[in-house]
Amino acid sequence: MLDLLDLLASVYPWTKSLHVVSVMSWMAGLFYLPRLFVYHAERVGQDGETHKLFTTMELKLFRYIMNPAMIATWIFGLALVFTPGIVDWTSVWPWTKAASVLGMTWFHHWLGYRRKDFVAAKNSRDGRTYRLMNEVPTLLMLVIVFSVIVKF
Ligand code: HEM
């Protein structure tokens, strides 16, 4: 009977495919939610019909796309970490990747708190702040992709 590590090794290409699919869905939300916040802060304000519509779009994106996608990314990513022969902790790349995915997870939660600010009509940040914060996932994504593919 196969033990768990043999099983992980035999499903490796499947785990990696599911990891990449989850990553794509998560990143779509991490890029788009701050854009919604830019328009919400600059053009919509914090009352009225359009405000309600934006809070609904933000809720659906965060709860039904980003949360499940982040959880799936972590589950399949950790399964890859435990797959025999994949991660060599004496290299640099697993550490730059780990630091960046922690940063990405922090950013996800930061967006979650900002979403709650809008729901409570207590957003205090301007569009420029959300535009700047939009660069955070871009930078982290570059570090992550170079880490896992170049493997320095
Ligand atoms: C959330 C926690 C994460 C963990 C624990 C994790 C872990 C891993 C591991 C161990 C691999 C296997 C590397 C290999 O097969 O050589 C991998 C592959 C990959 N990861 Fe992640 N990852 C995470 C999040 C992310 C994120 C946020 C991104 C993108 C922004 C990402 C992009 C990729 C890509 C593109 C690959 C495939 C690389 C290849 O072609 O071999 N991962 N991940």
Residues whose N, C-alpha, C, O or C-beta is under 5 A from the ligand:
A	BS01	HEM	V23 T73 W74 G77 L78 L80 V81 I86 V101 M104 M141 I144 V148
